[in-house]
């Protein structure tokens, strides 16, 4: 799973959000490292919707414009959980190896 997809699903994990809300939450979650553009976000939302990972929660009219809210589906929550667990396992391995004695990290060193 690509990082932007992971972050979009994470943004929706605690409740429905509209597009701009997702963009700002992804920026916050990633501590500014990922900044989604509207075109990128809406292409991803269309793909995730097609995959059944998100669905439309509701639409509101704000200042004469439709604002669509998206929410995570059960399948989306399961996929996010699986990806978070995979990342945690990989992170655990990395930290375990970083704590290993330096000689164990460099092959051929006594």
N, C-alpha and C positions, 0 to 999 in steps of 0.2 A: 504494500500500500504506500502510495506517495505521501510525503509529509503534508502537503496542503489538504489532501483528502482526510487524513487522520485528524488534522486540526479542525476541519469543518465538522466532522462527525463529533469531535470532542466538544465543540461549541454548542452543538445541539443536544448534547447528553443531559444537560440540566434543564431543558425546556425549549419550547419553540422560539425561533428568532426570525426576523426578517433579514433581507440581504445585507443592509448596512450594519445591522447588529452582529451578523456573522463575521463580516469583515473586521469590525473593531474588536470582537472577542478573539479572533484568530491572532490579531496583532498583539493583544494583551497576553494570551496564552503563550505565544512564542517569544515574549519579551522583545517585540519589535523585529525579530529575525525574519518573519514571514509577513509580507504585506500583500494581500490579495487585491487584484484589480477586479472591477465589476465584471468585465467580460470573462475573465478566468473563473470567477465565482459562479456565475450563472451557467457557464458550460459544465462546470463540475456538478452543480445542483441538478441540471438536466440529466446528467449521466447517473448520479446517485439515485435520482427518482426512478429512472429506467431500470436500475438494478434492484429496486425495491428497498433500498436502505434508508430513504427518507420519503416523506409524503407532505403534501400541503396540509397545514393545520387550519389556516383561515386566511381570509383577505379582508383588509380594511381600506377605506378611502381616506387618505390623509392629504390635505391641500389639493384635492381634486385628482390625486393619483392613487392608483391601486398599490397597496403594500401587502405583499404575500409573505406569510409566515410559514416556516418549514419545521418539521419535527422528525425526530429519529423514529424509525419503525423498530419492531422487535428484532427483525433481521439485521437492521443497522446497529442496534445495541449489541447483538451477538458478534457481529463482525468487528466492531470497535473493541469489545472485550477481548476477542481472540488476538487482535493486533497489539493491544496494550500488553497482553500476557507475553506475546512473542518478543516485544521490545524489552520487557522487563527481564526475560531470560537472557537475552543478549547483553543487556546492561550488567546483570549479575556476573556473567562470565568476564566481561571487561574489567569490572572492579576487582574480581577475584584475581585475575591475572596481574592487574596493576599492584596488588598487595603482595604478590609472590616475591620471593627474594630476587634481586636483580640478576644474579647468576643463572637463575632458572629461566629468565626471560630471554637471555642471549645464548643461543645454542653454541656449544663448543667452548664455553667459558667454564673453567673449573669452579 
